[in-house]
């Protein structure tokens, strides 16, 4: 079957081709480096399946073009599906499948890496030594041991993150509308209401999906409730954070450290090389100008283990649809429950 794969890089081709071979599939994978959007949807003409990633745009206009050209299946190479208008997809009879889980350890470990870098100023220390400057001024950190870590969202990734932080000797507070038995099983971990978590956490890490109820869960009001000098980590969804409110929180001193692997307007930036260009997003430019902010470009998932799992699940999803088998990873939403 012909599959149009958008937003691809060399690593996508490597792992998808390998999975296609290992699973004894014979799909014709046509790779496009460009992002899927209304202007590029014509590239998928006569492709029964379109495969997309986190920053592709599958809005109503794009979906109508795809359906009119013969597309029947949209395979997501990710867990989130905020890039696709699911209600329009349902109306057009388009099936949508995703990769609900790949390597939760990859994302959890990256969040811990951001914490360590921010706390011990590892990026600054590395650059300083490279310049033969061996002074320690400005590199002061704090012990993670006995610090209180608030985990907003305690699914697989959030729970694994909490387990790692428990290994450092941290106190754990969790907030989730659907409490996890695995999180409760961590010695000393306890669930609290969001205001209590905000007020008592030295570090807050976001691991929840993007829903109407979690959109800008970090905002001016919630920042006001936080402990002064806290650290904010987000490796989940960019829109969980009101970036302008965080900038004001940094300026006021309420937020002392920010580590981000996602950004609410990242679709125009991440996975592209703008080193010889001028970035026109003034908010992003201001955010990364602060010395106490570390931003990585949506790379938390980027491990060999995760890419192998993503590719294998993606090809398996396509195989299931082609063979008329049950789509165990089909996206089904209704009403206000569309995840983002």
C-alpha positions in Angstrom: 0.0 0.0 0.0 1.2 3.5 -0.8 1.9 5.6 2.3 2.7 9.3 2.2 4.9 10.1 5.2 5.1 13.8 6.0 7.6 15.8 8.2 10.3 13.2 7.8 13.9 13.3 8.7 16.7 10.8 8.1 15.9 9.0 11.3 12.2 8.6 10.4 13.2 6.9 7.2 15.7 4.7 8.9 13.4 3.3 11.6 10.2 3.1 9.4 12.1 1.3 6.6 13.5 -1.2 9.1 10.0 -1.8 10.7 8.5 -2.2 7.3 11.0 -4.9 6.5 11.0 -6.6 9.9 7.2 -6.9 10.0 7.2 -8.4 6.5 5.2 -5.5 5.2 5.4 -4.3 1.6 4.2 -0.8 1.9 5.5 1.8 -0.5 6.7 4.5 1.9 7.0 7.9 0.1 8.8 10.4 2.3 8.2 14.1 2.3 10.3 16.5 4.3 7.6 19.1 4.2 4.9 19.6 6.8 1.4 18.4 6.0 -1.0 21.4 5.6 -3.6 22.6 3.1 -0.9 23.7 0.7 1.0 20.5 0.7 -1.9 18.0 1.0 -1.9 17.6 -2.8 1.3 15.6 -2.5 -0.7 12.8 -1.0 -2.9 12.4 -4.1 -3.9 8.7 -4.6 -2.2 7.6 -1.3 -4.7 5.5 0.7 -2.7 6.3 3.9 -1.1 9.5 5.2 1.4 9.3 8.0 2.0 12.5 10.1 3.8 13.8 13.2 3.2 16.2 16.0 3.5 19.5 14.1 1.7 18.6 10.9 -1.7 20.3 10.3 -4.6 18.1 9.6 -7.4 20.7 10.0 -10.8 20.6 8.3 -9.4 22.0 5.0 -6.5 19.6 4.9 -8.7 16.6 5.7 -11.3 17.4 3.0 -8.5 17.6 0.4 -7.0 14.3 1.6 -10.4 12.6 1.5 -11.2 13.9 -1.9 -7.9 12.6 -3.2 -8.5 9.0 -2.0 -7.0 8.9 1.5 -8.8 6.6 3.9 -6.3 6.2 6.8 -4.3 8.7 8.8 -1.5 7.1 10.8 0.0 9.3 13.6 3.6 8.7 14.6 2.8 10.0 18.1 0.4 9.7 21.0 -1.2 13.2 20.9 -3.7 14.1 18.2 -4.3 17.8 18.7 -3.1 18.4 15.1 -6.1 16.7 13.6 -9.7 17.8 13.6 -11.2 14.5 14.7 -14.8 15.5 14.3 -14.2 16.4 10.6 -12.2 13.2 10.2 -15.2 11.2 11.5 -17.6 13.0 9.2 -15.4 12.2 6.2 -15.0 8.5 7.2 -11.3 8.8 7.7 -9.8 6.3 10.2 -7.2 7.7 12.5 -4.6 5.5 14.4 -1.9 6.6 16.8 1.0 5.4 18.9 -0.4 5.6 22.4 2.8 4.6 24.1 6.4 4.1 23.0 9.1 4.7 25.6 7.8 6.6 28.6 11.3 6.3 30.1 12.7 8.5 27.3 10.5 11.5 28.2 10.7 11.0 31.9 14.5 10.8 31.8 14.7 13.9 29.7 12.7 15.8 32.2 15.2 14.8 34.9 18.0 15.9 32.6 16.5 19.4 32.3 16.2 19.5 36.1 19.9 18.6 36.6 21.0 21.0 33.9 19.1 23.9 35.4 20.0 23.2 39.0 23.7 22.6 38.5 24.1 25.0 35.5 25.7 22.2 33.5 25.3 24.1 30.2 27.1 27.2 31.7 29.8 25.1 33.4 30.5 23.2 30.1 30.9 26.4 28.1 33.0 28.0 30.9 35.5 25.2 31.0 35.7 25.2 27.2 36.9 28.8 27.5 39.5 27.8 30.2 37.5 29.5 32.9 37.5 27.3 36.0 35.7 29.6 38.4 32.6 28.5 40.2 30.9 31.9 40.7 27.3 31.7 39.4 27.1 27.9 39.3 25.6 27.4 42.8 22.8 24.7 42.9 20.8 23.0 45.6 20.4 19.4 46.8 17.5 17.5 45.1 17.5 15.3 48.2 14.5 16.4 50.4 13.2 18.8 47.7 9.5 18.6 47.0 8.6 17.7 43.5 5.0 18.2 42.2 3.9 15.9 39.3 0.9 17.2 37.4 -0.3 14.2 35.4 0.6 10.8 36.8 0.2 8.4 33.8 3.0 6.2 32.7 5.5 9.0 32.0 4.6 11.0 35.1 4.8 7.9 37.4 8.2 6.9 35.9 9.4 10.5 36.4 8.2 10.4 40.0 10.0 7.0 40.6 13.3 8.5 39.3 12.9 11.6 41.5 12.2 9.4 44.5 15.6 7.8 43.8 17.1 11.2 44.5 15.3 11.3 47.9 12.7 13.8 46.8 9.3 14.3 48.4 6.5 13.7 45.9 3.2 15.4 45.4 0.8 14.3 42.6 -2.2 15.9 41.0 -4.4 14.0 38.5 -8.1 13.8 38.0 -7.6 10.0 37.5 -5.3 8.9 40.3 -2.8 6.1 39.5 -2.2 3.1 41.7 1.4 3.0 40.5 2.0 6.5 41.7 0.3 5.7 45.0 2.7 2.7 45.4 5.8 5.0 45.4 6.8 5.3 49.1 5.8 8.6 50.5 4.1 9.8 47.3 0.7 11.4 47.9 -2.0 13.1 45.9 -3.1 16.6 46.7 -5.3 19.2 45.2 -3.6 21.5 42.6 -3.4 24.6 44.9 -1.5 22.6 47.6 0.9 21.2 45.0 1.6 24.6 43.6 2.2 26.1 47.0 4.5 23.4 48.3 6.6 22.2 45.3 10.2 23.3 44.7 10.0 21.7 41.3 6.8 21.2 39.2 6.9 18.9 36.2 4.0 18.6 33.7 3.1 15.2 32.3 -0.6 15.6 31.5 -2.4 15.5 28.1 -3.7 18.7 26.6 -7.4 18.9 27.1 -9.8 21.9 27.4 -9.4 21.5 31.2 -5.6 21.5 31.1 -5.0 24.2 28.4 -2.8 26.9 30.0 -3.0 25.0 33.4 0.1 27.1 34.1 -1.2 30.6 33.9 -1.0 33.9 35.8 -3.3 32.7 38.5 -1.6 29.4 39.1 1.8 31.0 39.0 0.7 33.3 41.8 0.1 30.3 44.0 3.5 28.8 43.5 6.4 28.9 45.9 8.9 31.7 45.2 12.0 30.5 43.5 10.5 27.3 42.1 11.5 25.3 39.0 9.0 24.6 36.1 9.5 21.7 33.7 7.4 20.9 30.7 8.0 17.9 28.5 4.4 17.2 27.7 2.4 19.7 25.6 3.4 23.3 24.8 -0.1 24.6 25.3 -0.2 23.5 28.9 1.8 26.7 29.6 0.9 30.3 29.1 4.3 31.5 27.9 3.6 35.2 28.5 2.6 34.4 32.1 5.7 32.4 32.6 7.9 35.2 31.4 6.2 37.6 33.9 6.8 34.9 36.5 10.5 34.8 35.7 10.7 38.6 35.8 9.0 38.7 39.2 11.3 36.1 40.7 8.4 33.7 41.4 9.9 31.2 38.8 13.6 30.8 39.2 14.2 28.0 36.6 12.3 26.9 33.5 13.1 23.8 31.5 11.0 23.2 28.3 11.0 20.6 25.6 7.8 21.9 24.1 6.5 25.3 23.2 2.9 26.4 22.5 3.8 27.9 19.1 6.5 25.3 18.2 5.0 24.1 14.9 6.6 27.1 13.2 10.0 26.5 14.8 10.9 23.0 15.9 12.4 20.3 13.7 13.7 23.1 11.3 17.1 24.8 11.0 16.8 28.6 11.4 20.5 29.1 12.2 20.9 31.4 9.2 17.6 33.1 9.6 15.8 35.5 11.9 13.2 34.0 14.2 10.2 36.3 14.1 8.5 34.9 17.2 9.2 37.7 19.8 7.8 35.7 22.7 10.1 32.8 22.0 13.1 35.0 21.5 12.4 36.8 24.8 11.9 33.5 26.6 15.2 32.0 25.5 17.1 35.2 26.3 16.8 34.4 30.1 19.8 32.8 31.6 17.7 30.6 33.8 15.7 29.0 30.9 16.8 25.9 29.1 14.8 24.9 25.9 15.2 21.7 23.9 13.4 21.3 20.6 10.9 18.5 21.3 13.6 15.9 21.7 12.4 14.2 24.9 11.1 11.2 22.9 14.3 10.9 20.8 15.9 7.6 21.8 16.6 4.5 19.8 14.2 2.6 21.9 11.3 5.1 21.4 11.9 5.5 17.6 11.9 1.7 17.2 8.7 1.4 19.1 7.0 4.3 17.2 8.0 2.8 13.8 6.9 -0.7 14.7 3.5 0.4 16.1 2.9 2.7 13.1 3.5 -0.1 10.6 1.4 -2.5 12.7 -1.4 0.0 12.7 -1.3 0.4 8.9 -1.1 -3.4 8.5 -4.2 -3.9 10.7 -6.2 -1.4 8.6 -5.1 -2.9 5.3 -6.0 -6.4 6.5 -9.3 -5.4 7.9 -8.3 -6.3 11.5 -9.3 -4.6 14.7 -7.7 -1.2 15.1 -6.6 -1.4 18.7 -4.9 2.0 18.5 -7.8 3.8 16.7 -8.5 7.4 17.9 -12.1 7.8 18.9 -13.4 11.0 20.4 -16.7 12.7 21.1 -18.0 15.9 22.5 -15.4 17.9 24.4 -13.1 15.0 25.1 -10.7 15.6 22.2 -7.1 15.4 23.5 -4.6 17.8 22.2 
